């Protein structure tokens, strides 16, 4: 019986939550144009209730590390309308998805030739392949995040601390390197060797961690056996 779900953040966000415009449930991020829900102010029951009511939506949230765990759904009895309700939710999810995609695709039919030329010039400058190694005093840091500042585009280091950024960058782009428990680093791209060797320092002042980013909700299936 499916009565559990787990929360995790696969792509942590590098934006500063304290600079967001306040909303009823958190803050509004100007970079991704989305509301970031502040779950650090919620207890366990409130978090469960939120995801029960928002099962068809992608959520950006702010969490304390101990809140990223598995939660139990209250067990509900099946009703005669469950099948019909399921079909209704499926249609709602389908139309909601189509609407979101429609908002994210920019209408370029009225783009002038001048703007198109500028876009091509900017694209042609992105010719730098950035790769390197992230380490601390004890050796390589596997799983460190390397994110292009102001975007959600990034990559994680492998077991040996190595990474290669998935897209070519241009001179002046800024990479933000982060790892839980360490001070983040900003690397300004100048050439292919800009991020060749990145050394991270432990954040001695940090007594707790707060993570922010798109939430991955994974359902946990229990055995039917008693």
N, C-alpha and C positions, 0 to 999 in steps of 0.2 A: 504494500500500500504506500502510495506516494504522499508522505506527510511532512517532508523536510525540504529545506533548500539551504544552500550555502552562498555566502557573499565573498567575492574577491575582486581586486582591482588589477587588471592585466596591464593597463597602460596608465601609470600615475601622471597626473597633470602638474605642470611646473608653474602655473599661474598663481598669483598671490591672492588668496581668498579675502584677505583683509581689505583689498582695494575694490572688491566687487560692490555694486549697488545692492542695497539691502532689499530682500523680497520677503514675502510672508513665511516661506519655508527655508530660506537660506540667502543666496546672493546670485546676481546675474553676471555671467561671464561675457565680456565684450568680445573676446577672441573667438569663441565658438558659438556665440549668440544663444546660449542656453542657461536655464536656471540650474544652479548647483545646490542640491538639497543638503542642508547641514544636519547630518545624522548624529553628530556628536552631542546634540541637545536632546536626543531621543533615548528612551529606555528600550529594552528588548521587545516588549509588547507593541510599542509604537512603531518600531522598525518592521515587525512582522505584519502589522496592520497596513503599513504603507505599501509593501510589496504585494499584499493580497489585493489591494485596490488599484495597483498599477502594473498588472502582469503583462500588458501589451506595449509598454513604453520603455524606450531606452532611458536610463537614468544616469545622470552625473551626480556624484555625491561626495561628501567630506566625512571621513570616518576616523575614529581612534583605532589603533591597530588591534586592540582586543575585541572590537566589534566585528571584525572580518572573520566570521566563523559560521558554523551550521546552526540554523534555527528550526524549531519545530512548528509546523502548522497545527492549529487546533483541528482535531478530527471532526469532519462534518458528515452527517448522514446523507446518503444519496436521495434525491427527491425524484418524482416522476418527471419533472421538468428539466432534469439535468442534461438530457440529450439535446433537447431544444435549446437550452441555454448555451450549451457548448457550441452548437451551430451558430447561434447569434454572436457569441464572442469571436468565433473564427472570422465571420464577416466583418465585424468591427475592427479586428486586428488587420485584416486585408486592406480595408479602406483607409485605416490610419497609416499603414505603411506607405501606401501610395501617396497620401497627402504629404508625409514627411519628405519623401523622395522629391516630390514636386517642389517643395520649398527650397531644397538644397541645390537643385539644378538651376544655374543662372541662365537667364534668357539672353542669348548673344545675337539674336536676329537683328537688333538695331545697333550693333557695335560699329563704330566708324572705322574707316581704313587707317586713320591715324592711331587709334587705340590698338588696333590689331598689330600694326608695325611695332609699337612700343612693347607689346606683349612678346613678340618674336625676338626683339632685341634682348629683353630680360631673360627669356628662356635660353638664348644662345650663350649667355654668360655662365650658365650653370654647367661647368665643365670640370669641376674638381671632385675627384673621388677621395673621400675621407675615410681612413681606417686607422686603427691604433689599438692600444692596450691600456686597460684600466687596472691599476694596482693600488695596494696600500703598503704599509711598512712590512707586512708579513707575506706579501705575494700577490697574485692576481685576484681580482674581484669578479667572480662569475655572477651573472644576473644583474649587473649594474645597468641603469637606463641611460641612453644617450638620445636626447630629444632635441629637435630643431625648435628653437625658442619661438613662442607664439603660435605653434602648431601642435598637433597630436602625432606628427610623423616622427618615428624613431626606431631604435633597435636596442636589444639587450646583448650584453657581452656573453660569450660562450664560457665553457668550463675553464679555459685558460685565460680569461679576461680579454680576449680579442673581440673586435667588432669591425664591421664594414658598413657604413651608412648606406641604406637601400636606394638612395637617389643621389645624383650628382648635385653639388652645391656650388654657390658662387662666392666670390671674395666678399667678406663682410658679414656673411651669415654667422649666427651664433648658436653653438651647441651647448645644451645644459646637461651636465653629467651628474647623476644623483644615485645614492645608495642609502638605504635605511641605516641610520646611526652615524653617517658621515656628512661633512659639510659639502654642499653642492658646488660644482665648478662650472664657470661659463668659459667656453673656448671660442674665440673669434677665428673664423676660417680665413686663412691667408693663402695657403697652398695645401698640397697633399700631405705634408708633414705636420700640419698644425696640431693634430690630435694623436700624433704617433705614440706618445707616452704621457699618460695622465695619472698623476699620483693623488689619491684621496686622503684626507685627514679626518680622524675621528672627531665628532662633535661632542666635546666634553661637557657642554652646558645642557645637552638634551636629556630630560628626564622622562619624556614620553614622546610618542610619534603620532602625527596626524597625517593620514594619506587622503589624497583627493584625486578623483578621476572617474572614468566610466565604469559602472558597476557590472560585474559578471555574476549572474544568478544561476547557479547550478543546482538542479533538483537531485535529491538523494532518494533512491528507491529502497524501501525496506522489504525484507522477506515476508511472505504471507504466513509463514509458520509462527505459531505462538511461542 
